[in-house]
Amino acid sequence: MTPSSPAGSLPNSPELTFSTPITIAILGGTGRVGSGLATKLASQGHRLLLGTLNPDDAAANWSGPAVTFTDTAAAARDGQIVINATPGDTSLERLSALRSELSGKILVDVTNATQRNATSPLGDLCYPGSSLAEKLQAALPHTRVVKTLNTMMFKVMTNPQGLSSPPTAFLSGNDAGAKTTVRALLAELGWQNEQLMDLGDVTTARGTEELFLFVPYLVKTLGFVPFAVTVAH
Ligand SMILES: NC(=O)c1ccc[n+]([C@@H]2O[C@H](COP(=O)([O-])OP(=O)(O)OC[C@H]3O[C@@H](n4cnc5c(N)ncnc54)[C@H](OP(=O)(O)O)[C@@H]3O)[C@@H](O)[C@H]2O)c1
């Protein structure tokens, strides 16, 4: 296992491999996305730090495998990889405040950033013409942001073989090494390499984030069932 880099520095390579357990922080760890990812990754033997506003309450309500609940800053500081599973409309403000804790880390951003309004049931994009991933990368220049898993319902993230056709997990990010590490993380969640599609640099996240506009119509048509975007080619 390669330890996390010191704050402020970015290793070139080699990247983390998962031949031994690593410490994974999840911000928004008590939510549907965060708790699902935590349960799967903890069951794979990794150490999970779940960042939450109320660690004691969260621990009292947890019935999954052994994890550690802590405050968001401590989770960001101590995780070797940090997953952002907080509400997307406030993620930029929240994570910008963690700039020093996130320095040198890989940030896996699985969020969608929309704001509810009277005419749109799940909300319009917070960053039309851009993306939350780009905003996070700009705000956190010493952090390597990788966008992934935001094009599916949360249940698919940890059970990608459970759909009638294989879903696709897209990756967007500027750092090739970070994307290699995130591929390894996705493998821990059950994703096959052929299901992963590297779209390119972080600006490509605007494509996957914009797919969120599709979701209310899918849910209206399909009901609240697991679904994901898949690319046939
Ligand atoms: N649900 C899905 O199927 C799905 C699929 C793809 C992507 N996403 C994205 O994943 C993210 C999480 O979705 P979710 O469904 O898991 O949401 P959720 O169930 O509402 O959980 C989000 C968690 O973030 C924390 N949180 C909420 N408001 C906060 C605030 N104002 N400040 C700090 N922390 C706050 C809460 O944990 P604490 O109070 O314990 O801190 C909460 O448990 C969203 O960005 C969403 O767009 C969701």
The ligand as an SDF file (V2000), in Angstrom:
LIG
                    3D

 48 52  0  0  0  0  0  0  0  0999 V2000
  -29.5700    9.0560   -4.3960 N   0  0  0  0  0  0  0  0  0  0  0  0
  -29.0950    8.6730   -5.5860 C   0  0  0  0  0  0  0  0  0  0  0  0
  -29.5710    7.7030   -6.1950 O   0  0  0  0  0  0  0  0  0  0  0  0
  -27.9160    9.4130   -6.1930 C   0  0  0  0  0  0  0  0  0  0  0  0
  -27.3700    8.9530   -7.3660 C   0  0  0  0  0  0  0  0  0  0  0  0
  -26.2720    9.6180   -7.9190 C   0  0  0  0  0  0  0  0  0  0  0  0
  -25.7490   10.7140   -7.2760 C   0  0  0  0  0  0  0  0  0  0  0  0
  -26.3170   11.1650   -6.1310 N   0  0  0  0  0  0  0  0  0  0  0  0
  -25.7420   12.3410   -5.4660 C   0  0  0  0  0  0  0  0  0  0  0  0
  -25.1070   11.9140   -4.2670 O   0  0  0  0  0  0  0  0  0  0  0  0
  -25.2310   12.9380   -3.2640 C   0  0  0  0  0  0  0  0  0  0  0  0
  -25.8660   12.3430   -2.0270 C   0  0  0  0  0  0  0  0  0  0  0  0
  -27.1570   11.8660   -2.3850 O   0  0  0  0  0  0  0  0  0  0  0  0
  -28.0300   11.0630   -1.3220 P   0  0  0  0  0  0  0  0  0  0  0  0
  -29.1920   10.5460   -2.0590 O   0  0  0  0  0  0  0  0  0  0  0  0
  -27.1810   10.1120   -0.5570 O   0  0  0  0  0  0  0  0  0  0  0  0
  -28.4770   12.2430   -0.3430 O   0  0  0  0  0  0  0  0  0  0  0  0
  -28.9370   12.1440    1.1570 P   0  0  0  0  0  0  0  0  0  0  0  0
  -29.5110   10.7850    1.4220 O   0  0  0  0  0  0  0  0  0  0  0  0
  -29.7470   13.3520    1.4130 O   0  0  0  0  0  0  0  0  0  0  0  0
  -27.5630   12.2270    1.9840 O   0  0  0  0  0  0  0  0  0  0  0  0
  -26.6920   13.3250    1.9240 C   0  0  0  0  0  0  0  0  0  0  0  0
  -25.9370   13.4120    3.2430 C   0  0  0  0  0  0  0  0  0  0  0  0
  -25.1920   14.6250    3.2460 O   0  0  0  0  0  0  0  0  0  0  0  0
  -25.2840   15.2210    4.5440 C   0  0  0  0  0  0  0  0  0  0  0  0
  -25.8730   16.5490    4.4310 N   0  0  0  0  0  0  0  0  0  0  0  0
  -27.0970   16.8750    4.0540 C   0  0  0  0  0  0  0  0  0  0  0  0
  -27.2650   18.2070    4.0580 N   0  0  0  0  0  0  0  0  0  0  0  0
  -26.1010   18.7200    4.4680 C   0  0  0  0  0  0  0  0  0  0  0  0
  -25.6590   20.0190    4.6980 C   0  0  0  0  0  0  0  0  0  0  0  0
  -26.4300   21.0900    4.4470 N   0  0  0  0  0  0  0  0  0  0  0  0
  -24.4190   20.1740    5.1600 N   0  0  0  0  0  0  0  0  0  0  0  0
  -23.6220   19.1170    5.3860 C   0  0  0  0  0  0  0  0  0  0  0  0
  -23.9900   17.8450    5.1600 N   0  0  0  0  0  0  0  0  0  0  0  0
  -25.2220   17.6640    4.7270 C   0  0  0  0  0  0  0  0  0  0  0  0
  -26.1810   14.4120    5.4080 C   0  0  0  0  0  0  0  0  0  0  0  0
  -25.3890   13.6730    6.2990 O   0  0  0  0  0  0  0  0  0  0  0  0
  -25.0930   14.2160    7.7770 P   0  0  0  0  0  0  0  0  0  0  0  0
  -26.2490   15.0520    8.2350 O   0  0  0  0  0  0  0  0  0  0  0  0
  -24.9210   12.9750    8.5690 O   0  0  0  0  0  0  0  0  0  0  0  0
  -23.8440   15.0050    7.6870 O   0  0  0  0  0  0  0  0  0  0  0  0
  -26.8520   13.4650    4.4400 C   0  0  0  0  0  0  0  0  0  0  0  0
  -26.9780   12.1620    4.9920 O   0  0  0  0  0  0  0  0  0  0  0  0
  -26.0490   14.0570   -3.8990 C   0  0  0  0  0  0  0  0  0  0  0  0
  -25.1780   15.0410   -4.3810 O   0  0  0  0  0  0  0  0  0  0  0  0
  -26.7610   13.3810   -5.0480 C   0  0  0  0  0  0  0  0  0  0  0  0
  -27.0230   14.2790   -6.1180 O   0  0  0  0  0  0  0  0  0  0  0  0
  -27.3820   10.5390   -5.5670 C   0  0  0  0  0  0  0  0  0  0  0  0
  1  2  1  0
  2  3  2  0
  2  4  1  0
  4  5  1  0
  4 48  2  0
  5  6  2  0
  6  7  1  0
  7  8  2  0
  8  9  1  0
  8 48  1  0
  9 10  1  0
  9 46  1  0
 10 11  1  0
 11 12  1  0
 11 44  1  0
 12 13  1  0
 13 14  1  0
 14 15  2  0
 14 16  1  0
 14 17  1  0
 17 18  1  0
 18 19  2  0
 18 20  1  0
 18 21  1  0
 21 22  1  0
 22 23  1  0
 23 24  1  0
 23 42  1  0
 24 25  1  0
 25 26  1  0
 25 36  1  0
 26 27  1  0
 26 35  1  0
 27 28  2  0
 28 29  1  0
 29 30  1  0
 29 35  2  0
 30 31  1  0
 30 32  2  0
 32 33  1  0
 33 34  2  0
 34 35  1  0
 36 37  1  0
 36 42  1  0
 37 38  1  0
 38 39  2  0
 38 40  1  0
 38 41  1  0
 42 43  1  0
 44 45  1  0
 44 46  1  0
 46 47  1  0
M  CHG  2   8   1  16  -1
M  END
$$$$
